[in-house]
Structure formats: structure tokens, C-alpha cells
Amino acid sequence: GLTATPFRSDDAAALALWTTEAYRYRLGDALEDGVLVPWKIDRYRRDVNDPDPDADETDRLCAEWIGSQSGPGVVSARSIEDATAYASALRDRGIVAEAIHSQLPAKTVRELLLRWEASADSCGAYVPPVHASPIRVLVHVSMLAEGVDFPFMRWIVLRRPVSSAVRVVQEFGRVLRSHPGK
């Protein structure tokens, strides 16, 4: 009965266990209490009437923006193949990036997450082996969108369309959590 997203994209999927809310903790309360950090949104401006924006141009602009950021972040992808290809494109630009997805063995996923956390400014708990440098960018399809807690994450790039308000709130929630250095 506890959720950060009590609303649903589909009214038919509304939470039906209770008829009233017992407690509401608003965004302003979380900011005032220091639970969440203030945010800045950099929007890619394009013609909203263009139904098929140039994917190469979008990817280039995203990569340029990612290159200007510090600390660990995540980028969304349309598919596992897209995540793998975009992580490779970022590495070609000198950005340490890896694709993370459900097809990887659990041990590999854990290692990628530890290497990613190692790139956080205030993190020192994990020092990767010499051959495994910290990862600054994880490119994912859905794996890092909901139900995970990475307060050290500094930024997020929504590179693919997101039509669900709940999904957007969940993804932004990954990066808004308070953490030293944010």
C-alpha cells in the first residue's frame, strides 16, 4: 500500500485496496526535507510535428550532452540491440559505457552495477580490478526504470519515447534521490 506513484496511466488500473489515502508526502515536502534534490531539465528541442525525428541527430546530441556531464548516469534504449549499439557508439566517443539488460547473467549485471557505482564522486566502497575501469554510463531498456535505488546517480537521458506518466516519474525518481555531492 505504499507507492511513490499512486496515480496510474490507465484509470482502470487504479489502486483499489483502499478508498482513502492514509498519508501523502508531496514533492515539495521531499525537497524541503532534503530527501530529493532540485533538478534541471535540458530538453532537446525539435519540431513536434516531425513524426520521425532523425535518430542519428538525436543520438549525436545525446552523446554530446552526456560528454559534458560528470558522474554516473543512465540512458534509455528501445531494445537490447539498441542499448548495445548506443553503448558502443558512446565508447567510440571516449565515454565509458556499457549496455545492461535482462539477457545478461546475474553475475555480469552485478559487476556492471558495481563498476558503475565506482564512478560516483563520493563512492569508494568498490575499486574495480585494473582491467575493469569504472563505468560512467549504463544504457538500458527497462532494467533501471523502476524498483531500484541508486542515489549516487547524477543524470538521466530519456533517449527513447516514454508514453506513461508513471514511467516518467519512476525514471526521474532514480536520479532525484538525495546523496552527498548532489
N, C-alpha and C positions, 0 to 999 in steps of 0.2 A: 503493500500500500504506500510505499514511499517512492517518489519519482521526481526527477528534475524536469520532466516534460509531461505534465498532467493533461495537456491537450493532445489531441490526435488529429492527423491529417484527414482522416475519414471519421465523420461523426458516428458512424455505425460501430466503430471500434473504440468508443469512449470507455473509460474505466467505469465498470458497473458494480464494483463490490460495495461501494459506499455511496450514500446520497448527498453527503456534505463533506467539505474539506475540514479536517481537524486542525490544520496548521498551514499557513502559507508564508514562505520565505521568499521575498521578492528580490529581483536583480539588484535594485538599489540597496537593499539590506546587505546582500552579499558583498557589494563593492565597498560599502561603508565599514563592514566588519573585516575587510581585507581577505575574505575567502576567495573572491575573484579579483582580477586586475583589470584596470581600464584597457580598452582596446583601440586599435586603429585599423581601419579597413582601407586598403588600397584596391580600388576597383579598376579592372581592365575595361576601358570604355570602347564599346563597339556599337555599330548600328544595330539597334534591337530589331529592326525589320529584316535583317540578314538572317535567314533561317539556317544557313550553313556557314558559320564563320570559318575562316582559313585556319585549320588545325595547326599547320606549321607555324603560322604567325603567333597564334596563342601559345604554343609550346615555347617559341623563342622568347616571347615577352615574359612568360612564367619563369623560364630559366634565368633571364637577366635579373628579375626581381629576386629570385632565390639566391643568386650570387651576391646580392647586396645585403643579405640578412646574416645575422650571426646566430649561433646556437642551433640546436636540433629542431627539425620541423618535419611535417608530413605533406605529401602531395597526393591528391586523389587521382585514380585512373579508371578507365572504363572497363577494363578486363585485365586478366593476368598477363596476357600478351602485351597490352598497352603499358602496364606497370613495368614490365621487364624492359621494353623498348625505351620508355622515358627515363628509367634509371640509367640505362646505358648512355642515352643522349646527355644526361646531366654529367656523368663521369667523363664523357668526351669533352665537356667544358671545364673539367678540373674540379667538379663538385663531387665529394664522396657520397654516393647514393647507392641504395640497394632496393630492389623490389621485395616486398613481403606479402605473402599470400597463403591461402589455405592449402595449396598443393605442396608446400614445403614441410619437411619433417619437423616435429615439435622441437627437437634439439636445435635445429637450424634457426627456427623462429626465436627461441630463447637467446641464442648467440647474437642474432641481429639486433634484438631489443637491447641487450647489454652493451653492444658496441655503439648503438645509437645513444643510449643514456650516457655513455662515456664522453660524448661530445658536448654535454651540458657544462656550462661555465662553472657551476657550483658543485658539480658531481666529482667525486674522487673515489667512489666505492669500488669501481671496476676499472682495472687497467688491462686493456686487451693485449694479447700477445703481439710481439713486434710485427708479425706478418699480417695482423688483423687490425688495421687502423680504425679509430672511431668513425662511425657513420654519421654524417650530418643530416641526411635526407632519407626518409623511408617513403617509397612510393607504394600505395596500397589501393585495393579495390574497395573493400568494406571492412577489413580486419581491424582498423584503428578508429572506426567511426563511433561505436557505441560500446559501453560497458567496460572501458579501460581507463586507467588513471595514470597519466604521465604528466605530473605538474611541472616538470622541468622543460617541457616542450615550449618553444618560443614563438612559433609561427605555423600557419597552415595555408596551403594553397588548394582551393577548390577548383581544380582544373577540368572537371567534368560537370555536366549539368546535374543539379540536385533539385528534384521537384517536391520533396517532402519537407515541410516546415520543421517537423520533428527531427529529421535527419540533419538539417542545417544547425539547429540548436544543439544537438548532440555533438556534431563535429566542432562547432565553435567552443563548446564546453570543454573539449580536450585541451585547448590552448589558453583558456581564461583562468585556469586554476592558479591560485597564488603560489609562489615559490621564490626562494631567495634569488635576487638578481633580476627579477622581472619588474 
